[in-house]
Amino acid sequence: MSEQTHQTDYDVLVVGAGFSGLYAVYRFREAGLTVQGFERAEDVGGVWHWNRYPGAKCDSESIYYNFTFSEDIYRKWTWSSRFASQKEILCYLHFVAEELDLKKHFQFQREVVSAFYDDENELWKVHFSDDVTVTAKYFIAATGCLSKANVPPISGIDQFEGEWYHTGDWPVDEVDFKDQDVAVIGTGSSGVQAIPVIAKEAKSLTVFQRTPQYAVPANNYVYEHDYIDSVKKDRSSIRELMYSTRLGMPTDRREVSALDETKEQREIIYEHAWNKGGFVFPTAYNDLLISEESNATAANFIRNKIRSTVQNEDVAEQLCPEYYYAAKRPIFDSGYYETFNQPNVSLVDVKQEPIEVLTKTGIQTTKTLYDFDKIVFATGYDGITGSLFKMNIHGRSGQSLQEHWQNGETVQTYLGVATDDFPNFFMITGPQSPSVLMNMPVAIEQHVDFITDLIMNAREKGSTNVEVVQAAVSNWSNECKTIADYTLYVKTDSWYTGTNIENRTSRFPIFVAGFPIFKQICDQVIQNDFEGFVMS
Ligand code: NA7
């Protein structure tokens, strides 16, 4: 690594050009700061640049899955359907970048390999893969919660002579599955979206399932022109609605316990939610993630749907999950279970028949050697902390963030924005913010606004350093843990708890009390002159 500094003296260095990086660069520029963005991809888009796999779609409704800070941008963009495809969202992000003239502030194909806080000069030195070092006063991680793909350490992957892909790092050129024998490993949101689409094209599709999933219909449909017109005229009330709802978007959440209604009433409610699709189902009752008994009512309903959809009884049983419904990320599908009725589709339960090795020709399990032309890893991400650790960030004492948080087992932040010993380093939708439990663009706007206000407040006071006090960090972390411990999330293995990554002990670095409470707390912190932060 060359120690030569090629560029210096940006006020702010932003890593990432997805929703959060774009909005951050915009806000910092408008606030009069010098700002430079860096992005490892060749263009803007963030997770929507990389997630090009067949069937990739958003689970938040389009009219809420966008920026709402600008009347102009909100009116100019027209969504085609209730759940937008990856292609459409990527187009939207390009549109925003062009409207706000943001691309000129980014350097693309630049990946951070390490970052060090220089205590003496009170600045960040950020090193890139092409041996360039950039310095800046403030270092902002706009790296998203799901950007470090998890390819499981299955041996023999280099031996496989066919092609393999990860859903989170999909090639730009279309992948042709026609007349191919294909394997998909993993049945999370990505696998469940990709499987029906690949099954239509492939000669054969074998799905390697570790944990069966609860999938509820997305019920996607094309928006009517009149509806879109009325939405565009009403941005401010839509924004207000988004900012005042728990998930950052309206979901018809019912403030009723599942146990306060009879079995017959619940059947009607669940059937209605099933038909409406999307987040209406997981929010059908307010205690599905708190009460095991309530949760079981939703889980039973979905298992019955699986049994009535999948014709082969053994396959249907293999597809029936047992974990607490929605304690893993809720999944919305378009014909997932029906796909298993196709003659070219088969299911392998890797708990019964673990994958041993990839061979030249395919996948060797403990029972069978399966031959494939193509293997798709839909095996998810090292979520929440992975994208931060990947940057190899070192704080004041020289300790890395990974060491500071004991490899992700003791994640500790203040409001998900900052952590102690890392001055002038801020995370957008970082660990212990509501982050992945809500509609991300809303969370991003609020977090970026908070960080911008914090930095501008410090500068007005003539402060060169902003850092968070340890007591604020430990109080916030305890608070997050206390609330999470009431829920079924912490009793379920998932990428939320980090246990999808081999050898990681369970943790739950998300604030679960909902967005309005979180925002209220942040607003209070601002009112109290950024209580918890020290500006020196
Ligand atoms: P997920 O939801 O983490 O799903 C990954 C899937 O891959 C899941 O079924 C895993 O099983 C499975 N997996 C992971 N490792 C292995 C190995 N070694 N062998 C077999 N199967 C494995 O990731 P997605 O990309 O689908 O979704 C991520 C988010 O993107 C999603 O929640 C949305 O927010 C958008 P497991 O359940 O861990 O047993």
Residues whose N, C-alpha, C, O or C-beta is under 5 A from the ligand:
A	BS01	NA7	P152 I185 G186 T187 G188 S189 S190 G191 F208 R210 T211 R329 V350 A378 T379 G380 Y381 W495 N500
